[in-house]
Amino acid sequence: MFYKQLKAFPEGFLWGASTSAYQVEGAYKEDGKGLSVQDLHEPKDIADFKVASDHYHHMKEDVKLMAEMGMKAYRFSIAWTRILPDGDGEVNEKGIQFYNELIDELVSYGIEPVVTMYHFDLPLKLHEKGGWCSRNTIDAFVKYAKILFETYGDRVKYWLTINEQNVMINHPNAMNPGRIPTKKELYQQCHNMFVAAAKATILCHEMVSNGKIGPAPNITAIYPEKCNPADVIAADNWESIRCWLYLDVAVHGRYNSIAWVYMEEKGYTPVIEDGDMEIIAKAKPDFIGVNYYATATVSEARNDGTDCQPRNGDQQVMIGEEGVYRAAKNNYLEETQFGWLIDSIGMRVTLRRIYDRYHLPMLITENGLGAKDKLTEDGCVHDPYRIDYLKRHFHQAQLAISDGVELIGYCPWSFIDLVSTHQGYGKRYGFVYVNRDEKDLKNMARIKKDSFYWYQEVIKNNGLSE
Ligand code: BGP
């Protein structure tokens, strides 16, 4: 086997964990919060996002647990609708106060706040006025961004603009209650998000001293099924359309030619207004947030009406696109209980590809294992599968660092159990168990899983001990 000298995780490495507002907070219309598109979204037969893990009412207890685990960073999102209930109208002081208290609490324990400005929860009022298809949403986002930088910029140095813009474009169901937009509309939404994120990036640099800001897309290496060159082209194309498009615009300030030609051929090109590309080119991210779960494997499209074969609606499962690519099986990889591939080496591949293309520091903003965890009679949650999963991925992260990749931190999904986008509490990711299930809210007690204690050791040692 090829010998590789392992480098240590750098000093000050941001070992952390992630959540997002609508999946963890609950209190969906308390203290002046407006509704977001997620508050209308009630996944079939499963818990909705209205109570979630009730973090809104357990905030101090939760942050104490973060400190006990030793977390150096906490990546969370701010609910736009707590700050501006209508998306662009009056400011809600109680919402401002909640995040002030959360940030103060984190800082008091020496935990670095890493804030996602927008994680799937567009204010419903903006959605009703056209959502991201409308340029007004760009202005609303800029107004919201100014408030965030002004209010929290003294304590928050790490900012993420938009979570998984590429997932919102490729899997629009959950973000668009009512009619699903056409692809043409989706690529217009996408362009408008690029402009909004670019404006926020420029503002952050103007308003937050030492502020660092970047995008947080869901990136994954795409493998060709065979060494058949036609499969390689299909994999290249899909990687450019699904992944690089989003980082090329954010970092290089331009659409890549493969994605642009794809949009032209399909009739999806967005309207680009005068000045948009200048703003996009001027905005320079400081780092890249990477959500990585699994690689995908594809083969050449047949273009015979069978390329798209929907399996389930999950964001991580590729389904194919007519004339573009076919989803293929990768016999080298195992799957989770939910059909997501487990590919730790693929994470190293992905990180290397990103670094080669952009040469920016990276922060892993999501990665983790969704499983059907059980609270056992001994009052514990034994999750050796999660420990095994993370161990393998941490090892590959260390190998990537040893390859020269600049990795500044690792925030697994998720700090605590929260509502999964499709499977409610039947699919858990946390280091901390929340004692509730789909229908029964029980007592919402927080219970440390075995992985909690394991991760605590990893953080203490600044890496894996074996
Ligand atoms: C990412 C999202 C997260 C989170 C995670 C796990 O795509 O950014 O919000 O939900 O996936 O996904 P799921 O809950 O579907 O298992």
Residues whose N, C-alpha, C, O or C-beta is under 5 A from the ligand:
A	BS01	BGP	S20 E164 Q315 G370 V419 S420 T421 H422
